[in-house]
Amino acid sequence: MDEDVTVTDGDLTARYFETETERILQYSADGRTAVIAQNVEGYAMLKVRDGTDGDELERYYGFDMALDHAGELLGLPPGNLPVPDEAADMGM
């Protein structure tokens, strides 16, 4: 893992980290989890999952659309999801 950054805003936690194959932005709130993942090269579509190893629910080109879906999974408005600086360039 190259990066590991956590941002907390009330009950909402955003964690950005990298694995050998993916860049991961994981959100947790009220027992729910939403994950946005992209390959480490940073050029592939974003995958939205309900957990780090969860099933892929949808793919998006745009980061905004992936954030919208993550917000829906958490029951939160997408504008309320903090984005660590390290994850700000995700998407195509």
C-alpha positions, 0 to 999 in steps of 0.5 A: 500500500502506497497511500492510506488516508482517513477523513472523518466527518461526523459519523461518516468516514472516508478511507483512501488506500491502494492495494497491488491492483486497485486504488480504493475509496471506502466510505463507512456510515451507520454500519453501511459501506460503499467502495469506489475502486479503480485500477492502480494505473488510474485509467479504467472505469470506476467500480462501485461495490458494497464492500472492499471485496464486495460484488461490483454493482456498477461501473462509471467513467465519471467520479461524480456519478460514482460518488452519487451511487456511493451516497445512495448506498449510504443513504446520504447526499453525494455532496456530503461525501468527503474526498481525500486529496489523494482520491480527487483524480479518480475517474476518466 
